[in-house]
Amino acid sequence: MSAFDVQNRAQSSPDQPSSSTVSITVLSVTPARAQKLFAFASIEIDIDGVQIGVHGIRAMHAGPEAAAIELPKYRDGDGLWRTAITLPEEIYTPIARAVLDELIERRLTARPAEVTRQLLRAVLRGPNVKRGDVRLPPGKDSNE
């Protein structure tokens, strides 16, 4: 399984460390076939030795040569889909990268020929995803 390390530097204070080591590991990928959904993934986020499991990450077709990696969602009391976990960009970007790499390794999707370093940053580009983009929703609730 893939793993990525991220360093997060916080402002220095006596009771806060000046940096944190974050590791993201893809624990599993399960193929699925439902409209645009083609796989589910589970990951582990390790922040300075504290492990957090995140299950229900969705890999969605977002065009002929694009995949959208979405954080888990739930339906609220009004039936709207909401993002189940809010993560900073420094965490969800490497999650998308790790999940995409695992999907490619398992041949569940292909890396587009024009993928560049910028596209691997998994920057959300709004509802109009361009070819080769990898995206995750922002931490805000979404009813997509």
N, CA, C and O atoms as a MOPAC input file, in Angstrom:
PM7 MOZYME 1SCF
protein

 N      0.83100 1    -1.17800 1     0.00000 1
 C      0.00000 1     0.00000 1     0.00000 1
 C      0.88200 1     1.24900 1     0.00000 1
 O      2.03000 1     1.20900 1     0.44300 1
 N      0.34100 1     2.34000 1    -0.49500 1
 C      1.10800 1     3.57300 1    -0.59500 1
 C      1.12400 1     4.32500 1     0.72000 1
 O      0.20200 1     4.23300 1     1.53000 1
 N      2.19000 1     5.06300 1     0.90600 1
 C      2.30100 1     5.92800 1     2.08100 1
 C      2.94100 1     7.23400 1     1.65400 1
 O      3.83900 1     7.24800 1     0.81200 1
 N      2.48700 1     8.31200 1     2.22700 1
 C      3.04600 1     9.63400 1     1.97000 1
 C      3.33200 1    10.29400 1     3.29500 1
 O      2.58700 1    10.10300 1     4.25700 1
 N      4.39300 1    11.06200 1     3.36400 1
 C      4.72300 1    11.82300 1     4.55900 1
 C      4.54100 1    13.29900 1     4.26800 1
 O      4.88400 1    13.78300 1     3.18900 1
 N      3.99900 1    14.00300 1     5.24000 1
 C      3.74000 1    15.42800 1     5.12500 1
 C      4.30500 1    16.07400 1     6.37400 1
 O      4.14500 1    15.53400 1     7.46900 1
 N      4.95300 1    17.20100 1     6.23900 1
 C      5.41600 1    17.93200 1     7.41600 1
 C      4.58800 1    19.18100 1     7.55500 1
 O      4.40100 1    19.91600 1     6.58600 1
 N      4.08800 1    19.43300 1     8.75000 1
 C      3.26800 1    20.60200 1     9.02200 1
 C      3.96900 1    21.43800 1    10.08100 1
 O      4.14500 1    20.98800 1    11.21300 1
 N      4.36200 1    22.62700 1     9.72700 1
 C      5.04300 1    23.50000 1    10.67300 1
 C      4.04500 1    24.44800 1    11.30500 1
 O      3.38000 1    25.22100 1    10.61500 1
 N      3.94600 1    24.38400 1    12.61500 1
 C      3.05300 1    25.27100 1    13.36400 1
 C      3.87300 1    26.41200 1    13.95300 1
 O      5.09800 1    26.33400 1    14.04500 1
 N      3.17500 1    27.46900 1    14.34800 1
 C      3.88100 1    28.55800 1    15.01100 1
 C      4.41000 1    28.03800 1    16.32800 1
 O      3.72400 1    27.30500 1    17.04000 1
 N      5.62300 1    28.42000 1    16.64600 1
 C      6.29000 1    27.92100 1    17.83200 1
 C      5.72000 1    28.56400 1    19.10200 1
 O      5.58700 1    29.78600 1    19.17700 1
 N      5.38800 1    27.74400 1    20.08700 1
 C      5.00500 1    28.22100 1    21.40300 1
 C      5.46500 1    27.17500 1    22.40700 1
 O      5.71700 1    26.03400 1    22.02000 1
 N      5.58000 1    27.52300 1    23.66500 1
 C      6.10800 1    26.57800 1    24.65400 1
 C      5.34200 1    25.26800 1    24.74500 1
 O      5.95000 1    24.22700 1    24.99500 1
 N      4.01600 1    25.28600 1    24.54800 1
 C      3.25400 1    24.05400 1    24.69400 1
 C      2.86100 1    23.40900 1    23.36200 1
 O      2.06600 1    22.46900 1    23.35100 1
 N      3.40200 1    23.89500 1    22.24400 1
 C      3.14000 1    23.29300 1    20.93800 1
 C      4.45600 1    22.92400 1    20.27300 1
 O      5.41500 1    23.69300 1    20.33300 1
 N      4.51300 1    21.75000 1    19.63600 1
 C      5.72900 1    21.42400 1    18.88100 1
 C      5.83500 1    22.34700 1    17.66200 1
 O      4.82900 1    22.85500 1    17.16600 1
 N      7.06000 1    22.55400 1    17.19200 1
 C      7.25100 1    23.44400 1    16.04600 1
 C      6.89800 1    22.76100 1    14.72800 1
 O      6.69000 1    23.44400 1    13.72600 1
 N      6.82700 1    21.43900 1    14.70400 1
 C      6.41400 1    20.73600 1    13.49300 1
 C      5.80600 1    19.39200 1    13.86800 1
 O      6.03200 1    18.86500 1    14.95700 1
 N      5.03700 1    18.86000 1    12.94200 1
 C      4.40600 1    17.55700 1    13.12800 1
 C      4.70200 1    16.70600 1    11.90600 1
 O      4.76300 1    17.21500 1    10.78700 1
 N      4.88300 1    15.42300 1    12.12000 1
 C      5.05500 1    14.49900 1    11.01400 1
 C      3.73000 1    13.79800 1    10.79300 1
 O      3.15900 1    13.21200 1    11.71300 1
 N      3.25000 1    13.86400 1     9.56300 1
 C      1.98500 1    13.23500 1     9.19800 1
 C      2.27900 1    12.21200 1     8.11100 1
 O      2.92600 1    12.52500 1     7.11200 1
 N      1.80500 1    10.99500 1     8.30800 1
 C      1.97100 1     9.93100 1     7.32200 1
 C      0.58600 1     9.45300 1     6.91000 1
 O     -0.30000 1     9.28800 1     7.74900 1
 N      0.40900 1     9.23400 1     5.62200 1
 C     -0.86500 1     8.74900 1     5.09800 1
 C     -0.61600 1     7.42400 1     4.39300 1
 O      0.21500 1     7.33600 1     3.48900 1
 N     -1.33800 1     6.40400 1     4.81200 1
 C     -1.18700 1     5.06500 1     4.24700 1
 C     -2.52700 1     4.58200 1     3.72300 1
 O     -3.53400 1     4.66200 1     4.42700 1
 N     -2.54900 1     4.08500 1     2.50200 1
 C     -3.76400 1     3.48200 1     1.95100 1
 C     -3.83600 1     2.06300 1     2.50700 1
 O     -2.94900 1     1.24600 1     2.25900 1
 N     -4.89900 1     1.77700 1     3.26100 1
 C     -5.06800 1     0.46300 1     3.87000 1
 C     -5.74200 1    -0.52100 1     2.92400 1
 O     -5.36200 1    -1.69000 1     2.86000 1
 N     -6.74700 1    -0.04300 1     2.18800 1
 C     -7.44400 1    -0.93600 1     1.27100 1
 C     -8.10600 1    -0.13500 1     0.17100 1
 O     -8.41400 1     1.04600 1     0.32700 1
 N     -8.31600 1    -0.81700 1    -0.95200 1
 C     -9.06000 1    -0.28600 1    -2.08500 1
 C     -9.99300 1    -1.39700 1    -2.53900 1
 O     -9.56200 1    -2.52200 1    -2.79300 1
 N    -11.28200 1    -1.06700 1    -2.63700 1
 C    -12.28000 1    -2.04700 1    -3.04000 1
 C    -12.97300 1    -1.56400 1    -4.30900 1
 O    -13.60300 1    -0.50600 1    -4.29700 1
 N    -12.87000 1    -2.31600 1    -5.40100 1
 C    -13.56300 1    -1.90900 1    -6.63100 1
 C    -15.07600 1    -1.85700 1    -6.41200 1
 O    -15.63100 1    -2.62700 1    -5.62800 1
 N    -15.72500 1    -0.94100 1    -7.11600 1
 C    -17.18000 1    -0.78800 1    -7.04600 1
 C    -17.68400 1    -0.41500 1    -8.43600 1
 O    -16.92500 1     0.09500 1    -9.26000 1
 N    -18.94100 1    -0.66500 1    -8.69000 1
 C    -19.54000 1    -0.29900 1    -9.98500 1
 C    -20.91500 1     0.29600 1    -9.71800 1
 O    -21.89900 1    -0.42600 1    -9.55800 1
 N    -20.96400 1     1.60400 1    -9.67200 1
 C    -22.23500 1     2.29700 1    -9.46500 1
 C    -22.13900 1     3.66400 1   -10.12300 1
 O    -21.51500 1     4.57300 1    -9.57600 1
 N    -22.74500 1     3.81600 1   -11.28100 1
 C    -22.70800 1     5.05500 1   -12.05000 1
 C    -21.26500 1     5.54100 1   -12.16100 1
 O    -20.46000 1     4.89400 1   -12.83000 1
 N    -20.91500 1     6.66000 1   -11.52700 1
 C    -19.55900 1     7.20200 1   -11.63000 1
 C    -18.58600 1     6.59700 1   -10.61500 1
 O    -17.37200 1     6.68400 1   -10.80200 1
 N    -19.09600 1     5.99500 1    -9.55800 1
 C    -18.26400 1     5.41200 1    -8.51000 1
 C    -17.55500 1     4.17300 1    -9.04100 1
 O    -18.19600 1     3.27500 1    -9.58500 1
 N    -16.20800 1     4.12100 1    -8.88300 1
 C    -15.51500 1     2.91000 1    -9.31900 1
 C    -14.66800 1     2.25700 1    -8.23800 1
 O    -14.13900 1     1.16900 1    -8.46400 1
 N    -14.51900 1     2.88100 1    -7.07000 1
 C    -13.77900 1     2.23900 1    -5.97900 1
 C    -14.01300 1     2.97600 1    -4.66600 1
 O    -14.31000 1     4.17000 1    -4.63800 1
 N    -13.86800 1     2.21600 1    -3.57600 1
 C    -13.83500 1     2.76800 1    -2.22200 1
 C    -12.42800 1     2.56200 1    -1.68500 1
 O    -11.75200 1     1.60100 1    -2.05200 1
 N    -11.98700 1     3.46400 1    -0.81500 1
 C    -10.66500 1     3.31400 1    -0.20400 1
 C    -10.75600 1     3.60100 1     1.29300 1
 O    -11.60200 1     4.36700 1     1.75300 1
 N     -9.85800 1     2.96400 1     2.03000 1
 C     -9.66100 1     3.25200 1     3.44800 1
 C     -8.21800 1     3.66100 1     3.62700 1
 O     -7.31500 1     3.06500 1     3.03900 1
 N     -8.00400 1     4.68400 1     4.44400 1
 C     -6.65000 1     5.16600 1     4.68500 1
 C     -6.40900 1     5.30500 1     6.17500 1
 O     -7.34300 1     5.29500 1     6.97700 1
 N     -5.14600 1     5.43600 1     6.53100 1
 C     -4.76400 1     5.74400 1     7.90500 1
 C     -3.93300 1     7.00700 1     7.88200 1
 O     -2.97600 1     7.11900 1     7.11600 1
 N     -4.29900 1     7.95700 1     8.72200 1
 C     -3.52300 1     9.18800 1     8.89900 1
 C     -2.80200 1     9.03900 1    10.22500 1
 O     -3.43500 1     8.82700 1    11.25900 1
 N     -1.48000 1     9.14800 1    10.20300 1
 C     -0.67200 1     9.06300 1    11.42300 1
 C     -0.08700 1    10.44700 1    11.68100 1
 O      0.74400 1    10.93200 1    10.91300 1
 N     -0.52400 1    11.07200 1    12.76100 1
 C     -0.02400 1    12.39400 1    13.13400 1
 C      0.78400 1    12.22800 1    14.40900 1
 O      0.22600 1    12.04000 1    15.48900 1
 N      2.09000 1    12.29900 1    14.27700 1
 C      2.99900 1    12.12900 1    15.42100 1
 C      2.65300 1    10.90500 1    16.26100 1
 O      2.64500 1    10.97500 1    17.49000 1
 N      2.36600 1     9.78800 1    15.60300 1
 C      2.10900 1     8.53800 1    16.31100 1
 C      0.65500 1     8.29200 1    16.65700 1
 O      0.33400 1     7.22300 1    17.17700 1
 N     -0.23400 1     9.22400 1    16.39300 1
 C     -1.66100 1     9.02900 1    16.64000 1
 C     -2.30800 1     8.64600 1    15.30700 1
 O     -2.29100 1     9.42100 1    14.35000 1
 N     -2.88200 1     7.43100 1    15.26100 1
 C     -3.47000 1     6.93700 1    14.01600 1
 C     -4.96600 1     7.21500 1    13.97500 1
 O     -5.68900 1     6.99400 1    14.94700 1
 N     -5.40900 1     7.70900 1    12.81400 1
 C     -6.82600 1     7.97500 1    12.57700 1
 C     -7.20400 1     7.24100 1    11.29500 1
 O     -6.60500 1     7.46800 1    10.24400 1
 N     -8.20100 1     6.36000 1    11.38400 1
 C     -8.67400 1     5.63700 1    10.21300 1
 C     -9.79300 1     6.40800 1     9.54100 1
 O    -10.68900 1     6.92900 1    10.20600 1
 N     -9.73700 1     6.47900 1     8.21700 1
 C    -10.79700 1     7.12200 1     7.44100 1
 C    -11.25800 1     6.10700 1     6.40100 1
 O    -10.47800 1     5.66500 1     5.55700 1
 N    -12.53400 1     5.74700 1     6.47400 1
 C    -13.10400 1     4.74700 1     5.57600 1
 C    -14.17200 1     5.40200 1     4.71800 1
 O    -14.74700 1     6.41900 1     5.10800 1
 N    -14.43800 1     4.83600 1     3.57000 1
 C    -15.49500 1     5.35500 1     2.70600 1
 C    -15.04300 1     6.44900 1     1.76000 1
 O    -15.87300 1     7.19800 1     1.24500 1
 N    -13.73800 1     6.55900 1     1.52000 1
 C    -13.23900 1     7.50300 1     0.51200 1
 C    -13.66400 1     6.95700 1    -0.84300 1
 O    -13.50800 1     5.76800 1    -1.12200 1
 N    -14.20400 1     7.83700 1    -1.68300 1
 C    -14.78900 1     7.38200 1    -2.94300 1
 C    -13.95800 1     7.84500 1    -4.13200 1
 O    -13.54400 1     9.00200 1    -4.21100 1
 N    -13.72400 1     6.91600 1    -5.05400 1
 C    -13.06600 1     7.23400 1    -6.32400 1
 C    -14.15400 1     7.27900 1    -7.37700 1
 O    -14.85400 1     6.29400 1    -7.61200 1
 N    -14.28800 1     8.44200 1    -8.01100 1
 C    -15.36300 1     8.67700 1    -8.96100 1
 C    -14.78700 1     8.99600 1   -10.34300 1
 O    -13.74600 1     9.64500 1   -10.44900 1
 N    -15.45900 1     8.54300 1   -11.39200 1
 C    -15.10400 1     8.96300 1   -12.74400 1
 C    -15.54200 1    10.40900 1   -12.89300 1
 O    -16.68500 1    10.74800 1   -12.58400 1
 N    -14.64500 1    11.26200 1   -13.36500 1
 C    -14.95800 1    12.68800 1   -13.53800 1
 C    -14.70600 1    13.11400 1   -14.97800 1
 O    -14.44000 1    14.28600 1   -15.24400 1
 N    -14.78600 1    12.18900 1   -15.88100 1
 C    -14.52800 1    12.45400 1   -17.29100 1
 C    -13.75000 1    11.30400 1   -17.87500 1
 O    -13.41700 1    10.35800 1   -17.16100 1
 N    -13.44800 1    11.36200 1   -19.17800 1
 C    -12.77500 1    10.23800 1   -19.82300 1
 C    -11.38500 1     9.93900 1   -19.26200 1
 O    -10.97300 1     8.77900 1   -19.23200 1
 N    -10.67400 1    10.93900 1   -18.82800 1
 C     -9.32300 1    10.71700 1   -18.28800 1
 C     -9.13800 1    11.43700 1   -16.96200 1
 O     -8.07200 1    11.99500 1   -16.70200 1
 N    -10.17600 1    11.43000 1   -16.11600 1
 C    -10.08100 1    12.12900 1   -14.83800 1
 C    -10.73500 1    11.29300 1   -13.74600 1
 O    -11.72100 1    10.59600 1   -13.98300 1
 N    -10.17200 1    11.37500 1   -12.55800 1
 C    -10.73800 1    10.71300 1   -11.38600 1
 C    -10.90000 1    11.75800 1   -10.28900 1
 O    -10.04900 1    12.62900 1   -10.10600 1
 N    -12.00000 1    11.65400 1    -9.57200 1
 C    -12.24900 1    12.53400 1    -8.43300 1
 C    -12.18100 1    11.68200 1    -7.17800 1
 O    -12.90600 1    10.69400 1    -7.05400 1
 N    -11.32500 1    12.05500 1    -6.25600 1
 C    -11.20200 1    11.34000 1    -4.99100 1
 C    -11.96300 1    12.15600 1    -3.95500 1
 O    -11.59000 1    13.28800 1    -3.64900 1
 N    -13.03000 1    11.57300 1    -3.41800 1
 C    -13.91200 1    12.30200 1    -2.51500 1
 C    -13.85900 1    11.73500 1    -1.10600 1
 O    -13.83000 1    10.52100 1    -0.90200 1
 N    -13.84500 1    12.64800 1    -0.13700 1
 C    -13.89500 1    12.23900 1     1.26500 1
 C    -15.26400 1    11.61800 1     1.56200 1
 O    -16.22400 1    11.85300 1     0.82800 1
 N    -15.35500 1    10.83100 1     2.63300 1
 C    -16.63300 1    10.18100 1     2.96400 1
 C    -17.75500 1    11.19600 1     3.17500 1
 O    -17.52200 1    12.32300 1     3.61000 1
 N    -18.98100 1    10.76600 1     2.85600 1
 C    -20.15600 1    11.62700 1     3.00600 1
 C    -21.25400 1    10.87100 1     3.75800 1
 O    -21.23500 1     9.64600 1     3.87700 1
 N    -22.20700 1    11.65700 1     4.25700 1
 C    -23.38200 1    11.11100 1     4.91000 1
 C    -24.58000 1    11.97000 1     4.52900 1
 O    -24.41700 1    13.09700 1     4.06200 1
 N    -25.77500 1    11.44300 1     4.72800 1
 C    -26.98400 1    12.22400 1     4.47400 1
 C    -27.42700 1    12.86700 1     5.79000 1
 O    -27.52800 1    12.19900 1     6.82000 1
 N    -27.68900 1    14.17800 1     5.73600 1
 C    -28.16100 1    14.86400 1     6.93500 1
 C    -29.66600 1    14.64200 1     7.10100 1
 O    -30.28200 1    13.90700 1     6.32900 1
 N    -30.24600 1    15.28000 1     8.10700 1
 C    -31.66300 1    15.11200 1     8.40500 1
 C    -32.58500 1    15.53400 1     7.27000 1
 O    -33.71800 1    15.06100 1     7.18100 1
 N    -32.10200 1    16.42800 1     6.39600 1
 C    -32.89800 1    16.87400 1     5.25100 1
 C    -32.63000 1    16.05300 1     4.00000 1
 O    -33.17000 1    16.34500 1     2.93300 1
 N    -31.79700 1    15.02800 1     4.12900 1
 C    -31.50300 1    14.17100 1     2.98400 1
 C    -30.38900 1    14.67400 1     2.08100 1
 O    -30.14200 1    14.09900 1     1.02200 1
 N    -29.70900 1    15.75100 1     2.49300 1
 C    -28.60400 1    16.29400 1     1.69100 1
 C    -27.29900 1    15.57900 1     2.02600 1
 O    -27.05600 1    15.22100 1     3.17900 1
 N    -26.45900 1    15.37200 1     1.00500 1
 C    -25.14400 1    14.77000 1     1.22500 1
 C    -24.21500 1    15.81200 1     1.83400 1
 O    -24.13400 1    16.93900 1     1.34600 1
 N    -23.51700 1    15.43600 1     2.89800 1
 C    -22.57300 1    16.30500 1     3.59600 1
 C    -21.23800 1    15.58500 1     3.74500 1
 O    -21.19500 1    14.36500 1     3.90400 1
 N    -20.15700 1    16.34600 1     3.69300 1
 C    -18.83100 1    15.77200 1     3.91100 1
 C    -18.72200 1    15.34400 1     5.37400 1
 O    -19.02800 1    16.12400 1     6.27500 1
 N    -18.28500 1    14.10300 1     5.61000 1
 C    -18.27100 1    13.53200 1     6.95400 1
 C    -17.06000 1    13.95400 1     7.78100 1
 O    -17.09500 1    13.87100 1     9.00900 1
 N    -16.00600 1    14.39700 1     7.13800 1
 C    -14.78900 1    14.76500 1     7.86400 1
 C    -14.19300 1    16.00400 1     7.20900 1
 O    -14.13000 1    16.09900 1     5.98300 1
 N    -13.76100 1    16.94500 1     8.02700 1
 C    -13.14900 1    18.16600 1     7.52200 1
 C    -11.64500 1    18.07800 1     7.75000 1
 O    -11.18600 1    17.91300 1     8.88000 1
 N    -10.88200 1    18.18900 1     6.66100 1
 C     -9.42400 1    18.09600 1     6.73700 1
 C     -8.79700 1    19.29700 1     6.05000 1
 O     -9.34600 1    19.80200 1     5.07000 1
 N     -7.65300 1    19.76600 1     6.54800 1
 C     -6.96200 1    20.86200 1     5.86300 1
 C     -6.37200 1    20.36900 1     4.54300 1
 O     -6.13100 1    19.17500 1     4.36500 1
 N     -6.14400 1    21.29600 1     3.63200 1
 C     -5.58600 1    20.96400 1     2.32500 1
 C     -4.28000 1    20.17700 1     2.44700 1
 O     -4.01900 1    19.28300 1     1.64100 1
 N     -3.46000 1    20.50300 1     3.44700 1
 C     -2.17200 1    19.81700 1     3.63200 1
 C     -2.34600 1    18.33100 1     3.91200 1
 O     -1.40400 1    17.55700 1     3.74500 1
 N     -3.53400 1    17.92600 1     4.33400 1
 C     -3.81100 1    16.51700 1     4.59600 1
 C     -4.59100 1    15.88400 1     3.44500 1
 O     -4.24600 1    14.78700 1     3.00500 1
 N     -5.64300 1    16.55600 1     2.94700 1
 C     -6.44800 1    15.87200 1     1.92900 1
 C     -5.77500 1    15.81700 1     0.57200 1
 O     -6.10100 1    14.94000 1    -0.22800 1
 N     -4.85400 1    16.71400 1     0.28100 1
 C     -4.12200 1    16.62400 1    -0.98300 1
 C     -3.26700 1    15.35200 1    -1.04500 1
 O     -3.33400 1    14.63400 1    -2.04300 1
 N     -2.47000 1    15.05000 1    -0.01900 1
 C     -1.71700 1    13.78000 1    -0.06100 1
 C     -2.61500 1    12.54000 1    -0.01300 1
 O     -2.23600 1    11.48800 1    -0.52800 1
 N     -3.79700 1    12.65000 1     0.59600 1
 C     -4.73100 1    11.52100 1     0.58200 1
 C     -5.13100 1    11.21600 1    -0.85800 1
 O     -5.10100 1    10.06200 1    -1.28300 1
 N     -5.50700 1    12.25000 1    -1.60500 1
 C     -5.89400 1    12.05400 1    -3.00600 1
 C     -4.75300 1    11.46000 1    -3.80100 1
 O     -4.96700 1    10.55800 1    -4.61100 1
 N     -3.54600 1    11.94900 1    -3.58300 1
 C     -2.37400 1    11.44500 1    -4.30200 1
 C     -2.13500 1     9.97000 1    -3.97800 1
 O     -1.88800 1     9.16500 1    -4.87700 1
 N     -2.20800 1     9.62000 1    -2.69100 1
 C     -1.95900 1     8.23900 1    -2.27500 1
 C     -3.02400 1     7.29500 1    -2.82800 1
 O     -2.70500 1     6.21000 1    -3.31300 1
 N     -4.29400 1     7.71200 1    -2.75500 1
 C     -5.37300 1     6.86700 1    -3.26200 1
 C     -5.25600 1     6.70900 1    -4.78200 1
 O     -5.40400 1     5.60400 1    -5.30300 1
 N     -4.99300 1     7.80000 1    -5.48800 1
 C     -4.82800 1     7.71900 1    -6.94100 1
 C     -3.68400 1     6.77900 1    -7.30700 1
 O     -3.83300 1     5.94300 1    -8.19800 1
 N     -2.55400 1     6.90600 1    -6.63700 1
 C     -1.42000 1     6.02100 1    -6.91800 1
 C     -1.78600 1     4.55100 1    -6.70100 1
 O     -1.39200 1     3.68400 1    -7.48100 1
 N     -2.53900 1     4.28300 1    -5.63900 1
 C     -2.95000 1     2.90000 1    -5.36600 1
 C     -3.91800 1     2.40000 1    -6.43900 1
 O     -3.82500 1     1.24900 1    -6.86600 1
 N     -4.84100 1     3.25200 1    -6.87600 1
 C     -5.77500 1     2.87800 1    -7.94400 1
 C     -5.02900 1     2.56700 1    -9.23300 1
 O     -5.37500 1     1.62300 1    -9.94300 1
 N     -4.01300 1     3.35600 1    -9.53400 1
 C     -3.20200 1     3.13100 1   -10.73600 1
 C     -2.42100 1     1.82700 1   -10.59800 1
 O     -2.36100 1     1.03400 1   -11.53900 1
 N     -1.82400 1     1.60400 1    -9.42800 1
 C     -1.06000 1     0.37700 1    -9.20000 1
 C     -1.93600 1    -0.86600 1    -9.36200 1
 O     -1.47000 1    -1.88700 1    -9.86700 1
 N     -3.18100 1    -0.78900 1    -8.94500 1
 C     -4.11100 1    -1.91600 1    -9.06200 1
 C     -4.82500 1    -1.95200 1   -10.40800 1
 O     -5.68100 1    -2.80600 1   -10.64300 1
 N     -4.47200 1    -1.02800 1   -11.28300 1
 C     -5.03700 1    -0.92900 1   -12.63300 1
 C     -6.54400 1    -0.70300 1   -12.63700 1
 O     -7.25000 1    -1.16400 1   -13.53400 1
 N     -7.02700 1     0.01200 1   -11.62400 1
 C     -8.43600 1     0.39200 1   -11.58700 1
 C     -8.67200 1     1.70000 1   -12.33600 1
 O     -9.80400 1     2.02000 1   -12.69800 1
 N     -7.60800 1     2.44500 1   -12.56300 1
 C     -7.63500 1     3.64500 1   -13.37900 1
 C     -6.24700 1     3.80900 1   -13.97500 1
 O     -5.29200 1     3.17400 1   -13.52700 1
 N     -6.13800 1     4.65700 1   -14.97800 1
 C     -4.84600 1     4.88500 1   -15.62700 1
 C     -4.41000 1     6.31900 1   -15.38800 1
 O     -5.23600 1     7.22600 1   -15.28900 1
 N     -3.11200 1     6.51100 1   -15.29900 1
 C     -2.57300 1     7.86200 1   -15.18300 1
 C     -2.59100 1     8.48700 1   -16.57100 1
 O     -1.99000 1     7.94800 1   -17.50000 1
 N     -3.27500 1     9.61700 1   -16.72100 1
 C     -3.30800 1    10.27600 1   -18.02800 1
 C     -1.91000 1    10.67600 1   -18.48300 1
 O     -1.05000 1    10.99400 1   -17.66100 1
 N     -1.68900 1    10.66000 1   -19.77000 1
 C     -0.37100 1    10.97000 1   -20.32300 1
 C      0.07700 1    12.37900 1   -19.97200 1
 O      1.27200 1    12.61200 1   -19.79100 1
 N     -0.85400 1    13.33000 1   -19.86900 1
 C     -0.47000 1    14.71600 1   -19.63100 1
 C     -0.39800 1    15.10200 1   -18.15600 1
 O     -0.29500 1    16.28700 1   -17.83700 1
 N     -0.44900 1    14.10700 1   -17.23800 1
 C     -0.38100 1    14.45400 1   -15.81200 1
 C      0.95500 1    15.13900 1   -15.52200 1
 O      2.02000 1    14.67500 1   -15.93100 1
 N      0.86200 1    16.22600 1   -14.82300 1
 C      2.05100 1    16.97500 1   -14.43200 1
 C      2.11900 1    17.05300 1   -12.92800 1
 O      1.18900 1    16.64100 1   -12.23400 1
 N      3.21300 1    17.57800 1   -12.42200 1
 C      3.37500 1    17.75500 1   -10.98700 1
 C      2.24100 1    18.60600 1   -10.41000 1
 O      1.77600 1    18.34500 1    -9.30100 1
 N      1.80000 1    19.60900 1   -11.14400 1
 C      0.72000 1    20.47300 1   -10.66900 1
 C     -0.57100 1    19.68700 1   -10.48300 1
 O     -1.28100 1    19.89600 1    -9.49900 1
 N     -0.89000 1    18.78700 1   -11.41000 1
 C     -2.11000 1    17.99900 1   -11.28800 1
 C     -2.03100 1    17.03600 1   -10.11800 1
 O     -3.05400 1    16.73700 1    -9.50300 1
 N     -0.85400 1    16.54600 1    -9.79800 1
 C     -0.70400 1    15.62300 1    -8.68200 1
 C     -0.90100 1    16.31000 1    -7.33600 1
 O     -0.97800 1    15.63800 1    -6.30700 1
 N     -0.98300 1    17.61500 1    -7.32800 1
 C     -1.25600 1    18.32800 1    -6.07800 1
 C     -2.70600 1    18.18500 1    -5.66400 1
 O     -3.08000 1    18.59000 1    -4.56300 1
 N     -3.52700 1    17.61400 1    -6.53300 1
 C     -4.93500 1    17.33100 1    -6.24200 1
 C     -5.69100 1    18.58900 1    -5.83100 1
 O     -6.45700 1    18.57400 1    -4.86800 1
 N     -5.47600 1    19.66100 1    -6.55500 1
 C     -6.13600 1    20.91600 1    -6.25400 1
 C     -7.56800 1    20.86500 1    -6.75700 1
 O     -7.81600 1    20.47500 1    -7.89800 1
 N     -8.49400 1    21.25100 1    -5.92500 1
 C     -9.88200 1    21.31100 1    -6.33200 1
 C    -10.04400 1    22.45900 1    -7.30600 1
 O     -9.66200 1    23.59100 1    -7.01300 1
 N    -10.61000 1    22.16700 1    -8.46200 1
 C    -10.77400 1    23.18500 1    -9.48800 1
 C    -12.24600 1    23.49300 1    -9.72300 1
 O    -12.60800 1    24.01700 1   -10.77600 1
 N    -13.08900 1    23.17500 1    -8.76300 1
 C    -14.50600 1    23.46900 1    -8.90900 1
 C    -15.22500 1    22.37300 1    -9.66800 1
 O    -14.66000 1    21.30600 1    -9.91000 1
 N    -16.46500 1    22.62700 1   -10.04300 1
 C    -17.26400 1    21.58300 1   -10.67300 1
 C    -16.80400 1    21.22600 1   -12.08100 1
 O    -17.14200 1    20.15100 1   -12.57600 1
 N    -16.04300 1    22.09600 1   -12.73700 1
 C    -15.57300 1    21.81400 1   -14.09300 1
 C    -14.18100 1    21.20500 1   -14.03700 1
 O    -13.18400 1    21.90100 1   -14.22700 1
 N    -14.11700 1    19.92400 1   -13.78100 1
 C    -12.83700 1    19.23900 1   -13.66200 1
 C    -12.23800 1    19.07800 1   -15.04300 1
 O    -12.90800 1    18.62000 1   -15.96800 1
 N    -10.96900 1    19.45500 1   -15.18500 1
 C    -10.28800 1    19.33600 1   -16.45900 1
 C     -9.69000 1    17.94700 1   -16.60500 1
 O     -9.54700 1    17.23200 1   -15.61300 1
 N     -9.34300 1    17.55900 1   -17.80000 1
 C     -8.75400 1    16.24300 1   -18.04800 1
 C     -7.53300 1    16.03500 1   -17.17600 1
 O     -6.66800 1    16.90500 1   -17.08200 1
 N     -7.46900 1    14.87500 1   -16.53800 1
 C     -6.30600 1    14.50300 1   -15.75400 1
 C     -6.31600 1    15.02100 1   -14.33400 1
 O     -5.41800 1    14.68500 1   -13.56300 1
 N     -7.29100 1    15.82400 1   -13.95600 1
 C     -7.32700 1    16.36800 1   -12.60400 1
 C     -7.66900 1    15.29700 1   -11.59300 1
 O     -8.39800 1    14.35200 1   -11.89200 1
 N     -7.14900 1    15.44900 1   -10.42000 1
 C     -7.52700 1    14.66600 1    -9.26500 1
 C     -8.05500 1    15.68700 1    -8.28700 1
 O     -7.40900 1    16.71100 1    -8.06200 1
 N     -9.23000 1    15.43600 1    -7.68700 1
 C     -9.77100 1    16.45400 1    -6.81400 1
 C    -10.39600 1    15.83900 1    -5.58200 1
 O    -10.82000 1    14.68400 1    -5.58800 1
 N    -10.44400 1    16.61600 1    -4.54500 1
 C    -11.16400 1    16.29200 1    -3.32400 1
 C    -12.01900 1    17.49400 1    -2.96800 1
 O    -11.64100 1    18.62600 1    -3.26900 1
 N    -13.13700 1    17.27900 1    -2.34900 1
 C    -13.93900 1    18.43800 1    -1.96800 1
 C    -13.26800 1    19.18300 1    -0.83800 1
 O    -12.51200 1    18.59100 1    -0.06900 1
 N    -13.53600 1    20.49200 1    -0.72300 1
 C    -12.99000 1    21.24000 1     0.40200 1
 C    -13.67200 1    20.78400 1     1.67100 1
 O    -14.62700 1    20.01000 1     1.61800 1
 N    -13.20000 1    21.25000 1     2.80400 1
 C    -13.74600 1    20.85100 1     4.08700 1
 C    -15.17700 1    21.27500 1     4.30100 1
 O    -15.83100 1    20.75600 1     5.20500 1
 N    -15.69900 1    22.20600 1     3.50300 1
 C    -17.07600 1    22.64500 1     3.66100 1
 C    -18.02500 1    21.50300 1     3.33500 1
 O    -17.69500 1    20.59200 1     2.57700 1
 N    -19.20100 1    21.57300 1     3.92200 1
 C    -20.23200 1    20.59500 1     3.58000 1
 C    -20.62100 1    20.78400 1     2.13800 1
 O    -20.62300 1    21.90100 1     1.62100 1
 N    -20.95100 1    19.68800 1     1.49400 1
 C    -21.31900 1    19.72200 1     0.08900 1
 C    -22.54300 1    18.85600 1    -0.11200 1
 O    -22.68900 1    17.82300 1     0.54100 1
 N    -23.40600 1    19.25800 1    -0.99200 1
 C    -24.54600 1    18.40300 1    -1.28000 1
 C    -24.46300 1    17.83600 1    -2.68400 1
 O    -25.48700 1    17.58700 1    -3.32000 1
 N    -23.24700 1    17.63100 1    -3.17100 1
 C    -23.04200 1    17.00200 1    -4.47800 1
 C    -23.29200 1    15.52100 1    -4.34700 1
 O    -23.17700 1    14.78600 1    -5.32700 1

